[in-house]
Structures are given as structure tokens and as C-alpha cells.
Amino acid sequence: MSAESGAERPEAQRPQRSFAGNVAFGAGMLLVLATATLGAFAAVALLGRAAPLSGMVPDDGNNALVVGGIAVGGLTGLMLPVILFGMVRGNEDTPRVGPAAAARKVLAVLVFDVWLLVVALLVAQLGWFLPAQITTVVAVFAVGFSWMPLAMVPWERFGLGDVFAKRRGSAASRQAE
């Protein structure tokens, strides 16, 4: 242990981002937000009244499909650019995502999209019994919280621990090296 006070120790300098780095970060954020927004609009357009699934849904349950479409399109539009950015950008703390890991992540996003569509379709069936406004509110909560059962699955047992796990660039992983 050192007898120095905290004021006498030199502080580690954080690397400063350049103007070009700030512009690239801003452009990347705009791209991700644009793809998430456009994905949500596209999914809602595909799940609208003239879509193949609309025949399975009562008129009062149509808004549940819209809520599910917003969730599916927004999630896919958000995650795909982030996964692709992870394939081309990396450093010593967060290495690049390899093609196999990226494919597993994309597959996980698509499986979760199917999960969201099934939940939205099931909630839409409440339109047979409930008015449209109540069905919409139930759909927002059901689709919004539908990730909770998936969060409790032990993904490591299925070989998908790296898909859902947080980055482990901590001191514990550096000690193992």
C-alpha cells in the first residue's frame, strides 16, 4: 500500500476523441436510429390490415399487431447495424465480433423477433373479447415485458452465452490471461 494521498497520485488520462471521431460517432448514431425507425415503419406496414396475419386477427386486435410490428422492426433495425459495426470496429478491450459470433447474434435477434410476433398475435386474439383500446394497452405491456422469460433462460447451456452476455473486459478476464 502506498502512503500517498489521492491528490498526489497522477490521474490516468482518458483518450480524447477527435473531431473526425465525433462526426463518425454521430453519423453512426444517426444510422442506427434511422434504421430502427424505418424498421419499425416497415414492420408495421407489413403487418397492417392487408398483411397475411391480418386474417387471423379480429378488428379490435389489429393494434396489437401494430405494437408487435413496432417492437420487431425497431429491435431489428437497432441491432443489425450495431452487430455490423461490431464486426468492423474493435480495440484491445472490446475485440471485433467474428463472422460466426455475428451470425449467432443475428439469429438470436431473429428468434426474438419471432417471439415478439407470437406474443403480439396471442394478445391480438383478446380483440374477440375486449375493446380495441384495452387490447392495445395489454399489447404494449405484453410485448414490452415479453423479454423477461427469455432473460431467465441459461443461455450458456445452449452455447449462446456470448450472444447475450455482457462484454467481459474487466480486470478478472485480464487476470486469466
Phi and psi in degrees as GROMACS dihedral restraints (atoms count N, CA, C in turn):
[ dihedral_restraints ]
;  ai    aj    ak    al  type     phi  dphi    fc
    3     4     5     6     1   -97.1    20    10
    4     5     6     7     1   148.5    20    10
    6     7     8     9     1   -91.6    20    10
    7     8     9    10     1     1.9    20    10
    9    10    11    12     1   -71.6    20    10
   10    11    12    13     1   150.2    20    10
   12    13    14    15     1   -84.2    20    10
   13    14    15    16     1   167.3    20    10
   15    16    17    18     1   -64.3    20    10
   16    17    18    19     1   -28.5    20    10
   18    19    20    21     1   -73.7    20    10
   19    20    21    22     1   -26.1    20    10
   21    22    23    24     1   -84.5    20    10
   22    23    24    25     1   -20.0    20    10
   24    25    26    27     1   -75.3    20    10
   25    26    27    28     1   139.0    20    10
   27    28    29    30     1   -73.0    20    10
   28    29    30    31     1   140.4    20    10
   30    31    32    33     1   -89.2    20    10
   31    32    33    34     1   144.1    20    10
   33    34    35    36     1   -71.4    20    10
   34    35    36    37     1   134.0    20    10
   36    37    38    39     1   -79.9    20    10
   37    38    39    40     1   130.1    20    10
   39    40    41    42     1   -83.8    20    10
   40    41    42    43     1   135.9    20    10
   42    43    44    45     1   -64.5    20    10
   43    44    45    46     1   134.2    20    10
   45    46    47    48     1   -89.3    20    10
   46    47    48    49     1   139.4    20    10
   48    49    50    51     1   -82.4    20    10
   49    50    51    52     1   137.1    20    10
   51    52    53    54     1   -77.4    20    10
   52    53    54    55     1   171.3    20    10
   54    55    56    57     1   -61.1    20    10
   55    56    57    58     1   -42.2    20    10
   57    58    59    60     1   -63.4    20    10
   58    59    60    61     1   -37.6    20    10
   60    61    62    63     1   -65.4    20    10
   61    62    63    64     1   -39.5    20    10
   63    64    65    66     1   -65.1    20    10
   64    65    66    67     1   -40.4    20    10
   66    67    68    69     1   -65.6    20    10
   67    68    69    70     1   -43.0    20    10
   69    70    71    72     1   -63.4    20    10
   70    71    72    73     1   -41.3    20    10
   72    73    74    75     1   -63.4    20    10
   73    74    75    76     1   -44.8    20    10
   75    76    77    78     1   -62.0    20    10
   76    77    78    79     1   -41.7    20    10
   78    79    80    81     1   -65.2    20    10
   79    80    81    82     1   -40.4    20    10
   81    82    83    84     1   -63.4    20    10
   82    83    84    85     1   -42.2    20    10
   84    85    86    87     1   -64.3    20    10
   85    86    87    88     1   -42.2    20    10
   87    88    89    90     1   -62.8    20    10
   88    89    90    91     1   -39.9    20    10
   90    91    92    93     1   -63.3    20    10
   91    92    93    94     1   -44.8    20    10
   93    94    95    96     1   -65.2    20    10
   94    95    96    97     1   -44.1    20    10
   96    97    98    99     1   -66.6    20    10
   97    98    99   100     1   -37.4    20    10
   99   100   101   102     1   -66.6    20    10
  100   101   102   103     1   -42.6    20    10
  102   103   104   105     1   -68.1    20    10
  103   104   105   106     1   -35.0    20    10
  105   106   107   108     1   -65.9    20    10
  106   107   108   109     1   -43.4    20    10
  108   109   110   111     1   -67.5    20    10
  109   110   111   112     1   -47.1    20    10
  111   112   113   114     1   -65.9    20    10
  112   113   114   115     1   -34.6    20    10
  114   115   116   117     1   -64.0    20    10
  115   116   117   118     1   -39.5    20    10
  117   118   119   120     1   -65.6    20    10
  118   119   120   121     1   -43.7    20    10
  120   121   122   123     1   -63.8    20    10
  121   122   123   124     1   -41.7    20    10
  123   124   125   126     1   -64.3    20    10
  124   125   126   127     1   -42.8    20    10
  126   127   128   129     1   -66.2    20    10
  127   128   129   130     1   -38.2    20    10
  129   130   131   132     1   -66.2    20    10
  130   131   132   133     1   -39.2    20    10
  132   133   134   135     1   -64.6    20    10
  133   134   135   136     1   -38.0    20    10
  135   136   137   138     1   -73.3    20    10
  136   137   138   139     1   -24.9    20    10
  138   139   140   141     1  -103.1    20    10
  139   140   141   142     1    14.5    20    10
  141   142   143   144     1   -69.0    20    10
  142   143   144   145     1  -164.0    20    10
  144   145   146   147     1   -67.1    20    10
  145   146   147   148     1   -24.5    20    10
  147   148   149   150     1   -97.5    20    10
  148   149   150   151     1     8.9    20    10
  150   151   152   153     1   -80.6    20    10
  151   152   153   154     1   162.3    20    10
  153   154   155   156     1   -61.0    20    10
  154   155   156   157     1   -33.3    20    10
  156   157   158   159     1   -77.6    20    10
  157   158   159   160     1   -14.1    20    10
  159   160   161   162     1   -67.8    20    10
  160   161   162   163     1   -22.4    20    10
  162   163   164   165     1   -70.7    20    10
  163   164   165   166     1   -20.5    20    10
  165   166   167   168     1   -90.3    20    10
  166   167   168   169     1    -3.6    20    10
  168   169   170   171     1  -117.3    20    10
  169   170   171   172     1   133.9    20    10
  171   172   173   174     1   -68.9    20    10
  172   173   174   175     1   163.1    20    10
  174   175   176   177     1   -59.3    20    10
  175   176   177   178     1   -37.3    20    10
  177   178   179   180     1   -77.2    20    10
  178   179   180   181     1    -6.5    20    10
  180   181   182   183     1  -106.1    20    10
  181   182   183   184     1     3.8    20    10
  183   184   185   186     1   -63.1    20    10
  184   185   186   187     1   -34.1    20    10
  186   187   188   189     1   -65.6    20    10
  187   188   189   190     1   -26.6    20    10
  189   190   191   192     1   -66.2    20    10
  190   191   192   193     1   -37.5    20    10
  192   193   194   195     1   -66.7    20    10
  193   194   195   196     1   -34.5    20    10
  195   196   197   198     1   -65.5    20    10
  196   197   198   199     1   -43.4    20    10
  198   199   200   201     1   -62.1    20    10
  199   200   201   202     1   -43.9    20    10
  201   202   203   204     1   -63.1    20    10
  202   203   204   205     1   -38.5    20    10
  204   205   206   207     1   -64.6    20    10
  205   206   207   208     1   -39.8    20    10
  207   208   209   210     1   -62.7    20    10
  208   209   210   211     1   -43.0    20    10
  210   211   212   213     1   -66.0    20    10
  211   212   213   214     1   -45.3    20    10
  213   214   215   216     1   -65.1    20    10
  214   215   216   217     1   -50.6    20    10
  216   217   218   219     1   -66.3    20    10
  217   218   219   220     1   -40.3    20    10
  219   220   221   222     1   -66.1    20    10
  220   221   222   223     1   -42.9    20    10
  222   223   224   225     1   -65.4    20    10
  223   224   225   226     1   -45.9    20    10
  225   226   227   228     1   -66.2    20    10
  226   227   228   229     1   -44.5    20    10
  228   229   230   231     1   -65.0    20    10
  229   230   231   232     1   -26.0    20    10
  231   232   233   234     1   -82.3    20    10
  232   233   234   235     1   -44.1    20    10
  234   235   236   237     1   -78.6    20    10
  235   236   237   238     1   -37.2    20    10
  237   238   239   240     1   -60.7    20    10
  238   239   240   241     1   -47.3    20    10
  240   241   242   243     1   -64.8    20    10
  241   242   243   244     1   -34.9    20    10
  243   244   245   246     1   -65.1    20    10
  244   245   246   247     1   -40.9    20    10
  246   247   248   249     1   -65.8    20    10
  247   248   249   250     1   -42.6    20    10
  249   250   251   252     1   -65.5    20    10
  250   251   252   253     1   -38.1    20    10
  252   253   254   255     1   -63.5    20    10
  253   254   255   256     1   -37.2    20    10
  255   256   257   258     1   -65.3    20    10
  256   257   258   259     1   -23.3    20    10
  258   259   260   261     1   -77.8    20    10
  259   260   261   262     1   -25.3    20    10
  261   262   263   264     1  -108.6    20    10
  262   263   264   265     1   -12.9    20    10
  264   265   266   267     1  -121.4    20    10
  265   266   267   268     1   134.3    20    10
  267   268   269   270     1  -166.9    20    10
  268   269   270   271     1   164.3    20    10
  270   271   272   273     1  -145.3    20    10
  271   272   273   274     1  -169.0    20    10
  273   274   275   276     1   -69.4    20    10
  274   275   276   277     1   -27.7    20    10
  276   277   278   279     1   -82.7    20    10
  277   278   279   280     1   -40.7    20    10
  279   280   281   282     1  -124.1    20    10
  280   281   282   283     1    95.4    20    10
  282   283   284   285     1   -67.8    20    10
  283   284   285   286     1   163.5    20    10
  285   286   287   288     1   -61.8    20    10
  286   287   288   289     1   151.6    20    10
  288   289   290   291     1   -85.2    20    10
  289   290   291   292     1   126.9    20    10
  291   292   293   294     1   -74.4    20    10
  292   293   294   295     1   165.2    20    10
  294   295   296   297     1   -60.4    20    10
  295   296   297   298     1   -39.1    20    10
  297   298   299   300     1   -67.5    20    10
  298   299   300   301     1   -43.4    20    10
  300   301   302   303     1   -66.7    20    10
  301   302   303   304     1   -37.7    20    10
  303   304   305   306     1   -65.6    20    10
  304   305   306   307     1   -40.1    20    10
  306   307   308   309     1   -63.9    20    10
  307   308   309   310     1   -40.6    20    10
  309   310   311   312     1   -63.9    20    10
  310   311   312   313     1   -38.5    20    10
  312   313   314   315     1   -67.5    20    10
  313   314   315   316     1   -42.1    20    10
  315   316   317   318     1   -63.5    20    10
  316   317   318   319     1   -42.2    20    10
  318   319   320   321     1   -61.8    20    10
  319   320   321   322     1   -40.4    20    10
  321   322   323   324     1   -63.8    20    10
  322   323   324   325     1   -39.7    20    10
  324   325   326   327     1   -64.5    20    10
  325   326   327   328     1   -42.5    20    10
  327   328   329   330     1   -66.9    20    10
  328   329   330   331     1   -38.1    20    10
  330   331   332   333     1   -64.3    20    10
  331   332   333   334     1   -40.5    20    10
  333   334   335   336     1   -67.5    20    10
  334   335   336   337     1   -33.9    20    10
  336   337   338   339     1   -61.8    20    10
  337   338   339   340     1   -43.1    20    10
  339   340   341   342     1   -63.1    20    10
  340   341   342   343     1   -40.6    20    10
  342   343   344   345     1   -58.4    20    10
  343   344   345   346     1   -45.9    20    10
  345   346   347   348     1   -63.7    20    10
  346   347   348   349     1   -39.5    20    10
  348   349   350   351     1   -65.8    20    10
  349   350   351   352     1   -38.9    20    10
  351   352   353   354     1   -64.9    20    10
  352   353   354   355     1   -43.8    20    10
  354   355   356   357     1   -62.1    20    10
  355   356   357   358     1   -44.0    20    10
  357   358   359   360     1   -63.8    20    10
  358   359   360   361     1   -39.5    20    10
  360   361   362   363     1   -66.7    20    10
  361   362   363   364     1   -39.4    20    10
  363   364   365   366     1   -66.5    20    10
  364   365   366   367     1   -41.8    20    10
  366   367   368   369     1   -67.8    20    10
  367   368   369   370     1   -33.8    20    10
  369   370   371   372     1   -61.4    20    10
  370   371   372   373     1   -27.3    20    10
  372   373   374   375     1   -66.3    20    10
  373   374   375   376     1   -18.4    20    10
  375   376   377   378     1   -66.0    20    10
  376   377   378   379     1   -15.6    20    10
  378   379   380   381     1   -63.2    20    10
  379   380   381   382     1   -17.4    20    10
  381   382   383   384     1   -68.4    20    10
  382   383   384   385     1   -27.5    20    10
  384   385   386   387     1  -113.3    20    10
  385   386   387   388     1   -29.7    20    10
  387   388   389   390     1  -112.9    20    10
  388   389   390   391     1   154.9    20    10
  390   391   392   393     1   -68.4    20    10
  391   392   393   394     1   163.1    20    10
  393   394   395   396     1   -59.4    20    10
  394   395   396   397     1   -39.4    20    10
  396   397   398   399     1   -65.1    20    10
  397   398   399   400     1   -43.2    20    10
  399   400   401   402     1   -70.3    20    10
  400   401   402   403     1   -38.2    20    10
  402   403   404   405     1   -61.8    20    10
  403   404   405   406     1   -38.7    20    10
  405   406   407   408     1   -65.1    20    10
  406   407   408   409     1   -43.7    20    10
  408   409   410   411     1   -63.7    20    10
  409   410   411   412     1   -43.8    20    10
  411   412   413   414     1   -62.4    20    10
  412   413   414   415     1   -38.5    20    10
  414   415   416   417     1   -64.8    20    10
  415   416   417   418     1   -40.2    20    10
  417   418   419   420     1   -61.0    20    10
  418   419   420   421     1   -45.7    20    10
  420   421   422   423     1   -71.0    20    10
  421   422   423   424     1   -41.8    20    10
  423   424   425   426     1   -66.0    20    10
  424   425   426   427     1   -46.2    20    10
  426   427   428   429     1   -70.8    20    10
  427   428   429   430     1   -38.7    20    10
  429   430   431   432     1   -65.0    20    10
  430   431   432   433     1   -34.7    20    10
  432   433   434   435     1  -104.7    20    10
  433   434   435   436     1    10.6    20    10
  435   436   437   438     1   -71.5    20    10
  436   437   438   439     1   -11.7    20    10
  438   439   440   441     1   -76.7    20    10
  439   440   441   442     1   -17.4    20    10
  441   442   443   444     1   -60.8    20    10
  442   443   444   445     1   -46.0    20    10
  444   445   446   447     1   -62.2    20    10
  445   446   447   448     1   -33.8    20    10
  447   448   449   450     1   -70.9    20    10
  448   449   450   451     1   -26.0    20    10
  450   451   452   453     1   -72.4    20    10
  451   452   453   454     1   -21.1    20    10
  453   454   455   456     1   -91.2    20    10
  454   455   456   457     1    -5.8    20    10
  456   457   458   459     1   -73.5    20    10
  457   458   459   460     1   133.6    20    10
  459   460   461   462     1   -77.1    20    10
  460   461   462   463     1    87.0    20    10
  462   463   464   465     1   -63.9    20    10
  463   464   465   466     1   -23.1    20    10
  465   466   467   468     1   -63.7    20    10
  466   467   468   469     1   -32.2    20    10
  468   469   470   471     1   -67.6    20    10
  469   470   471   472     1   -23.2    20    10
  471   472   473   474     1   -98.3    20    10
  472   473   474   475     1     6.3    20    10
  474   475   476   477     1    78.1    20    10
  475   476   477   478     1    16.3    20    10
  477   478   479   480     1  -112.6    20    10
  478   479   480   481     1    24.1    20    10
  480   481   482   483     1   -63.0    20    10
  481   482   483   484     1   -35.3    20    10
  483   484   485   486     1   -77.8    20    10
  484   485   486   487     1   -14.3    20    10
  486   487   488   489     1   -75.7    20    10
  487   488   489   490     1   -41.6    20    10
  489   490   491   492     1  -106.5    20    10
  490   491   492   493     1    -8.4    20    10
  492   493   494   495     1   -77.3    20    10
  493   494   495   496     1   154.9    20    10
  495   496   497   498     1   -76.1    20    10
  496   497   498   499     1   159.2    20    10
  498   499   500   501     1   -62.7    20    10
  499   500   501   502     1   134.6    20    10
  501   502   503   504     1  -111.4    20    10
  502   503   504   505     1    63.8    20    10
  504   505   506   507     1   -94.8    20    10
  505   506   507   508     1    29.0    20    10
  507   508   509   510     1   -83.9    20    10
  508   509   510   511     1   178.9    20    10
  510   511   512   513     1   -65.2    20    10
  511   512   513   514     1   -29.5    20    10
  513   514   515   516     1   -64.8    20    10
  514   515   516   517     1   -39.7    20    10
  516   517   518   519     1   -75.4    20    10
  517   518   519   520     1   -27.6    20    10
  519   520   521   522     1   -72.9    20    10
  520   521   522   523     1   -29.5    20    10
  522   523   524   525     1   -70.0    20    10
  523   524   525   526     1   -29.3    20    10
  525   526   527   528     1   -70.1    20    10
  526   527   528   529     1   -22.3    20    10
